[in-house]
Structures are given as C-alpha cells and as structure tokens.
Amino acid sequence: MESRSSRDAVRDGLLWIADDFTRIVDGLDPAELGSPTRGTRWTNRQLLFHLVLGQKITGASIPLIGTFARMPPGVSRSWSRLLEACSRPYNWINWAGSAAAGQLLTPAMMRGMMDRTTRAILSWYDRAEDEALTRGMSMPRSWDPYFEPWMSRRDVLEWAPKHYRHHRAQLTLTTLPL
C-alpha cells in the first residue's frame, strides 16, 4: 500500500509543473520568446511548447502503459527495442514538432494545454488504485536521460517533473521565476 505522503509528493510534482508554467507564461517578456535557449536548437517559445509536450507524453503514457502491462513482458521489451531502433527519426520528430508547434501556438494557448493536460492526469491519478500505479513496461532508454529500462505508471508520473526541470533550466528568459 502506497503511503499518503508518497502519493501527495507525486501529485505535488505534477501540480508544480502546471503552476510554474503558468508563472513563466504570465511573467514572460514577449521580446525574449525568439531568443535561443541553453544547449538546444530551440528558441524559448519552442522550448515552452516542449515543456507542454512532456506533460502530454505523461498523460498519454498512462493508458499506453496500462495496455502493455496486460501483455506478456516480452511484448513491451520488443516494442521498446523497436522504439530504440527508431531513435534517430524520433529525435528529429521531437525537435521538429516542438519547433513547429512552438511557432504556431501562443504562450497562452500552451498554458491552456498544460492546464487541461495536468487536470486530466490528476483526475486519473486521484482515482487510481495502488495496483494501477505499479503497472509498467519496458521503455526506450535512449529517448530520454531520465527513462529507465522499465518504468511503472508511478515512475512516469515522477519522470514528468525531472523532464520539466531539465528543460526549464535551458530557458533563457530573464523573467524566469526562481
């Protein structure tokens, strides 16, 4: 049985992402959106979308992991190996998708996406039984520095703030909240 404090920590991490993103968007200087970021080929605006994308991936992982967890373990291992083999196109799509969406969507639209996605994740999480959180699958380790070879739903929910913090540190906005 998962303790109440560990469940609260997961929930708090997900809420922090949405709250922090709102503070960033509400306080940003629009003139800095086109500025380059630290260590990426994205602009600040494009990287803001990538932060939203990370939360969307978290939400999409919940049913995906649930599906693979009901199959024999070899199925998710094979799927993970296939995804590993597709790392080069994945990296390009990951970059290009964030670059394009970051240019098309306004920061306010991104904030709305972040809020809706976070609410959906929390709605599922608040109803989830401990057993549902322990279901997991093999993951393509090379796709993210914080992915493990096997991750449960809980692990993915804990991954989200790590991914967010990693990329948040790459923003070059002078108005970035502490």
Secondary structure by P-SEA (a helix, b strand, c coil): cccaaaaaaaaaaaaaaaaaaaaaaacccccccccccccccccaaaaaaaaaaaaaaaaaaaaaaaaaaaccaaaaaaaaaaaaaaaaaaaaaaaaaaaaaaaaccaaaaaaaaaaaaaaaaaaaaacccccccccccccccccccccccccaaaaaaaaaaaaaaaaaacccccccc
